[in-house]
Amino acid sequence: MGLTKTEIFTEEQNRLSALFKVLGHPARIAILQHIINQKACICNDLVEELGLAQATISQHLKELKNTGIIKGSIEGKSVCYCIDEKIWKTIQSQFNFFFDQEVNTNQCC
């Protein structure tokens, strides 16, 4: 099995693929849902909320932050995260554009 040649795909295809990959883990979905439901930044309460190890949560937060979905600030030992609303709306727009494409199978299946 060969390596994926990302250069043969469009920038949009590579971007959507990266977003789907990041959102493809249930822990990351749970983290995002928790932040959204709090309607505020979260600070150090995910371990109790999700029941995962701190190291595991940190890794998922890192992946979400690397894509820009969340942003965070560090003040002393406290780390707070929130959804980056601008990036969230951009992702929402990209997904809507992708899923709003008309599918017509002409009864082939």
C-alpha positions in Angstrom: 0.0 0.0 0.0 1.5 3.3 -1.1 1.5 6.7 0.5 -1.3 9.1 -0.1 -0.2 11.7 -2.6 -1.9 14.7 -1.3 -0.5 16.9 -4.1 -2.8 15.2 -6.7 -5.9 16.4 -4.8 -7.2 19.9 -4.6 -6.6 22.1 -1.6 -10.3 21.9 -0.7 -10.2 18.1 -0.8 -7.1 18.0 1.4 -8.6 20.5 3.9 -11.9 18.6 4.2 -10.0 15.4 4.6 -7.9 16.8 7.5 -11.1 18.2 9.2 -12.9 14.9 8.9 -9.8 13.1 10.3 -9.6 15.4 13.3 -13.4 15.1 13.9 -13.2 11.3 13.4 -12.5 10.5 17.0 -15.4 10.4 19.5 -13.3 11.9 22.3 -12.8 15.0 20.2 -16.5 15.2 19.4 -17.2 14.9 23.2 -14.7 17.7 24.0 -16.2 20.0 21.4 -19.7 19.2 22.6 -18.7 19.9 26.2 -17.2 23.3 25.3 -20.3 24.2 23.3 -22.7 23.1 26.0 -20.7 25.2 28.6 -21.3 28.3 26.5 -17.9 29.5 27.9 -14.3 28.6 27.9 -13.4 25.4 29.8 -10.5 25.2 32.2 -9.1 21.9 33.5 -12.4 20.1 34.0 -12.3 17.6 31.1 -10.7 14.7 33.0 -13.7 14.4 35.4 -16.2 15.2 32.6 -15.0 12.6 30.1 -13.4 10.0 32.3 -10.2 9.9 30.2 -6.6 10.3 31.3 -5.2 13.8 31.3 -2.5 12.8 28.8 -5.2 11.5 26.4 -7.3 14.6 26.7 -4.2 16.8 26.2 -3.4 15.0 23.0 -6.9 15.4 21.7 -6.9 19.1 22.7 -3.6 19.5 20.8 -5.1 18.0 17.6 -8.1 20.3 17.9 -5.9 23.3 18.5 -3.6 22.5 15.6 -6.5 22.7 13.2 -7.7 25.9 14.8 -11.1 24.6 15.9 -10.3 25.6 19.5 -8.0 28.2 20.9 -6.5 28.4 24.3 -4.7 30.5 26.8 -2.3 29.5 29.5 -2.2 31.5 32.8 0.1 29.9 35.3 -1.0 26.3 35.7 -4.5 27.0 34.3 -5.2 26.2 30.7 -8.5 27.4 29.2 -10.0 26.4 25.8 -12.8 27.7 23.8 -14.2 27.3 20.2 -12.7 29.7 17.7 -16.0 31.0 16.4 -14.5 32.3 13.1 -12.9 28.9 12.3 -16.1 27.1 13.4 -18.2 29.1 11.0 -15.7 28.4 8.2 -15.7 24.7 8.9 -19.5 24.8 9.0 -19.6 26.5 5.6 -17.1 24.0 4.1 -19.1 21.0 5.4 -22.4 22.6 4.2 -21.0 23.2 0.8 -19.8 19.5 0.6 -23.0 18.0 1.9 -25.3 20.3 -0.1 -24.0 18.9 -3.4 -26.9 17.2 -5.2 -26.6 13.5 -5.4 -28.3 11.8 -8.4 -27.7 8.1 -8.8 -30.2 7.7 -11.6 -31.4 4.5 -10.0 -28.1 2.7 -10.6 -27.9 1.0 -7.2 
